[in-house]
Amino acid sequence: MDISVIVPLLNEEESLPELVEWIDRVMQTNNFSYEVILVDDGSHDNSWSVIEALQKRFSGVKGIKFRRNYGKSAALSVGFEAAQGDVVITMDADLQDSPEEIPELYSMIMTEGCDMVSGWKKVRYDSKLAKNIPSKLFNWAARRMSGIKLHDFNCGLKSYKNELVKSIEVYGEMHRYIPVIAKRAGFVKIGEKVVLHQKRKYGVTKFGWDRFINGFLDLISISFITRYGKKPMHIFGLWGTLFFLLGGGITIGLIVSKLVNISHNVVSYRQVTDQPLFYLALLAMIFGLILFMTGFLGELIARSSNDRNTYLISKKI
């Protein structure tokens, strides 16, 4: 199979028929064999009924329905697991991503040797204050912290080698940082393509200001995980040891100073416990010990299995 198109969706019953018809038209024009995996992330409208109807019309349509809303990362994770195409393309269900971009995204993977290609919505039709300006700030920070020169990390329109999506794990809200996760896994040929951004035709956006706040928090998380996810002791243990040695050194210095004063019969010296520096040293030692123990526990957790990518699926077609 040439292409798997993964479409996460939430309450998009109006746009789904037009989107699938458009994808099918592009695929037929370019003689691609394909599948469209529609992942219903706990919709409350008739999205699943629409998916069932589309599956009867188009043999390439497949559907996965979550029992409740888990988020876009969860939808992409199960879509990646199910994808069979040589090239995997992700796109949003709101018709703001154009299926006409699919042939070139496919070509950049298959003929130009990219591991993944990220879309860049250079011209956007969103609100400048609510989306464009925060998005530029967010992408600037992501470039600085990750070292990956992409203009639009959060663009939903991306293409991947099948090998890549089978090799990475996407969880929480980390879908924004798939390029960072891919680079960490060794897929370093990350390309970028300017893509068409269209005005939303149906419904309303599912994202608000909180996504930018969460995005920056996730950026800190993914930066830490990328560097120290498998070796938390290297950061916590290092700083813990430094703080503990600093506090211990100050304490020893205060004690030595007291002993020197006693040996020289100095009457007006301050007791060690009367000096604020002693309590700062004690605090540094406690803080250092906490950091060290955090690193130790992090090492144990990093080596333990977990079920963070287990989701309840109620139906499949």
Secondary structure as GFF3:
##gff-version 3
##sequence-region A 1 317
A	DSSP	beta_strand	3	9	.	.	.	ID=ss1
A	DSSP	alpha_helix	16	29	.	.	.	ID=ss2
A	DSSP	beta_strand	34	40	.	.	.	ID=ss3
A	DSSP	alpha_helix	47	57	.	.	.	ID=ss4
A	DSSP	beta_strand	61	66	.	.	.	ID=ss5
A	DSSP	alpha_helix	72	82	.	.	.	ID=ss6
A	DSSP	beta_strand	87	90	.	.	.	ID=ss7
A	DSSP	three_ten_helix	99	101	.	.	.	ID=ss8
A	DSSP	alpha_helix	102	110	.	.	.	ID=ss9
A	DSSP	beta_strand	116	120	.	.	.	ID=ss10
A	DSSP	pi_helix	128	132	.	.	.	ID=ss11
A	DSSP	alpha_helix	133	146	.	.	.	ID=ss12
A	DSSP	beta_strand	158	161	.	.	.	ID=ss13
A	DSSP	alpha_helix	162	167	.	.	.	ID=ss14
A	DSSP	three_ten_helix	174	177	.	.	.	ID=ss15
A	DSSP	alpha_helix	178	184	.	.	.	ID=ss16
A	DSSP	beta_strand	190	194	.	.	.	ID=ss17
A	DSSP	alpha_helix	210	228	.	.	.	ID=ss18
A	DSSP	alpha_helix	233	263	.	.	.	ID=ss19
A	DSSP	three_ten_helix	272	274	.	.	.	ID=ss20
A	DSSP	alpha_helix	276	302	.	.	.	ID=ss21
A	DSSP	beta_strand	313	316	.	.	.	ID=ss22
###
